[in-house]
């Protein structure tokens, strides 16, 4: 946090540069695809969503350019009125609580993950799954992913659709990835430092 003195008044600057960079990436991704999921850590108190959704470390919200309400992606948060079971709720999602964005018809491997914002609970679950998988299971998973990619490539050529690969973004506040984390996703992710 920075303090600025302007005309004798003290103002606090709480906008982080990493949040502003994430907001820019999110706006660009949303503008390019028109309909995306964002994944939010709704366990954080500063996330304003319906009470029934608090506590979800992987809350998915759909952003669509065809939504009748305005979606405002500012440098520090996302604001919009979302519909939950037919009820409209004015949501405020701070940028630092958004940890992924991807296409609804795809999966997390075809989107963006901001690694430094992934909740510890999610990291622990992923680590547990990885540690419980045998080397054969990991190889089988990789083989399936390669086969799926080949099918997707053929589908893209026939339908002239555009497929994007996932971008992993490591931030200054996160812990560095272990070798095990990198080897699992090398064929699908590009690490941006």
C-alpha positions in Angstrom: 0.0 0.0 0.0 1.3 3.5 -0.9 0.4 6.7 0.8 0.0 9.9 -1.4 -0.2 13.4 0.0 -2.2 15.7 -2.2 -3.1 19.3 -1.1 -2.5 18.4 2.5 -4.8 15.3 2.3 -3.4 11.7 2.7 -4.8 9.1 0.4 -4.1 5.4 0.4 -3.4 3.7 -2.9 -4.5 0.1 -2.6 -4.4 -0.8 -6.3 -1.7 -3.3 -7.0 0.1 -3.4 -10.3 -0.5 -7.2 -10.5 -4.2 -6.7 -10.2 -4.2 -4.1 -12.9 -2.2 -6.4 -15.2 -4.6 -9.3 -14.4 -7.6 -7.0 -15.2 -6.0 -6.1 -18.5 -5.5 -9.8 -19.4 -9.0 -10.7 -18.3 -10.5 -7.8 -20.4 -8.5 -9.0 -23.5 -9.5 -12.6 -23.0 -13.1 -11.7 -22.5 -13.1 -9.4 -25.5 -11.5 -12.1 -27.7 -13.9 -14.9 -26.7 -17.1 -13.0 -25.8 -18.2 -15.8 -23.4 -15.9 -17.1 -20.6 -15.9 -18.6 -17.1 -14.0 -16.9 -14.3 -13.1 -18.9 -11.3 -13.3 -17.0 -8.0 -12.1 -17.8 -4.5 -15.4 -17.1 -2.7 -13.9 -18.1 0.7 -12.5 -14.6 0.9 -14.6 -12.0 2.9 -14.1 -9.3 0.3 -15.9 -11.3 -2.4 -19.6 -10.1 -2.5 -21.8 -12.9 -3.8 -24.9 -14.5 -2.4 -24.4 -15.9 1.0 -25.1 -19.5 -0.2 -22.0 -19.3 -2.4 -19.5 -18.1 0.2 -17.0 -20.8 1.1 -16.5 -22.1 -2.5 -12.8 -21.8 -3.4 -13.6 -22.5 -7.1 -16.8 -20.5 -7.7 -17.4 -20.3 -11.5 -19.2 -17.3 -13.0 -20.1 -16.9 -16.6 -19.3 -13.6 -18.4 -21.1 -13.1 -21.7 -21.1 -10.0 -23.9 -24.8 -10.8 -24.6 -25.7 -10.4 -20.9 -28.3 -7.6 -20.5 -26.5 -6.1 -17.5 -23.2 -4.2 -17.7 -20.0 -6.0 -16.8 -17.4 -3.7 -15.4 -13.8 -5.0 -15.2 -11.8 -2.3 -13.5 -8.2 -2.5 -12.5 -9.0 -3.7 -9.0 -12.3 -5.6 -9.3 -15.1 -6.9 -11.5 -18.6 -5.6 -10.9 -21.9 -6.9 -12.4 -25.4 -8.0 -11.5 -25.4 -11.8 -11.9 -28.5 -14.1 -11.8 -28.5 -17.0 -9.4 -31.5 -19.3 -9.6 -33.5 -16.4 -11.2 -32.5 -13.9 -8.5 -30.4 -10.9 -9.4 -27.5 -10.1 -7.1 -25.0 -7.2 -7.4 -21.6 -8.9 -7.2 -18.2 -7.4 -6.5 -15.2 -9.6 -7.2 -11.8 -8.2 -6.3 -9.2 -9.0 -8.9 -6.9 -10.8 -6.5 -9.7 -13.4 -5.8 -10.0 -14.4 -9.5 -7.6 -17.2 -10.1 -8.6 -18.6 -13.5 -10.5 -17.8 -16.7 -11.5 -20.3 -19.4 -14.0 -21.0 -22.2 -17.2 -22.7 -21.1 -17.0 -25.3 -23.8 -13.4 -26.0 -22.8 -11.6 -26.7 -19.5 -9.0 -25.1 -17.4 -6.3 -26.3 -19.7 -7.6 -24.0 -22.4 -7.6 -20.8 -20.4 -5.6 -18.7 -18.0 -4.5 -19.6 -14.4 -3.0 -16.9 -12.2 -0.9 -19.2 -10.0 -0.3 -16.8 -7.2 -4.0 -16.5 -6.6 -5.0 -20.2 -6.6 -6.4 -21.0 -3.1 -4.2 -23.2 -0.9 -7.0 -25.6 -0.6 -7.1 -26.2 -4.4 -3.3 -26.5 -4.5 -3.4 -29.1 -1.7 -6.1 -31.1 -3.6 -4.1 -31.0 -6.8 -0.9 -32.1 -5.0 -2.7 -34.9 -3.3 -4.1 -36.2 -6.6 -0.7 -36.0 -8.2 1.0 -37.8 -5.3 -1.6 -40.6 -5.4 -1.1 -41.2 -9.1 1.4 -43.8 -10.2 3.9 -43.1 -13.0 1.7 -45.3 -15.2 -1.4 -43.3 -14.4 0.4 -40.0 -15.1 1.6 -41.4 -18.5 -1.9 -42.6 -19.3 -3.3 -39.1 -18.5 -0.7 -37.5 -20.7 -1.5 -40.0 -23.6 -5.2 -39.1 -23.2 -4.4 -35.4 -23.3 -2.3 -35.8 -26.4 -5.1 -37.8 -28.1 -7.6 -35.2 -27.1 -5.3 -32.5 -28.6 -5.0 -34.4 -31.9 -8.8 -34.7 -32.0 -9.2 -31.0 -31.2 -6.7 -30.1 -33.9 -8.6 -32.1 -36.5 -11.9 -30.5 -35.3 -10.4 -27.1 -35.5 -9.3 -27.6 -39.1 -12.7 -28.9 -40.1 -14.7 -26.3 -38.3 -12.2 -23.4 -38.6 -12.6 -22.8 -34.8 -9.9 -21.1 -32.8 -8.4 -23.0 -29.8 -6.2 -21.2 -27.3 -3.8 -22.9 -25.0 -3.6 -22.3 -21.3 -1.3 -19.6 -19.9 0.0 -20.1 -16.4 1.0 -16.8 -14.8 3.2 -16.9 -11.7 3.1 -13.8 -9.5 5.5 -12.4 -7.0 3.3 -13.5 -4.1 3.1 -17.1 -5.0 5.5 -19.9 -4.3 7.5 -21.2 -7.2 6.3 -24.3 -9.0 7.9 -27.6 -8.2 9.4 -29.7 -11.0 6.4 -32.1 -10.6 4.0 -29.2 -11.2 5.8 -28.2 -14.4 6.1 -31.7 -15.8 2.4 -32.4 -15.6 1.4 -29.5 -17.7 4.3 -28.9 -20.1 2.4 -29.9 -23.2 -0.5 -27.6 -22.3 0.8 -24.6 -20.4 3.1 -21.7 -21.1 4.6 -20.3 -17.9 4.8 -16.5 -17.9 7.1 -14.9 -15.4 
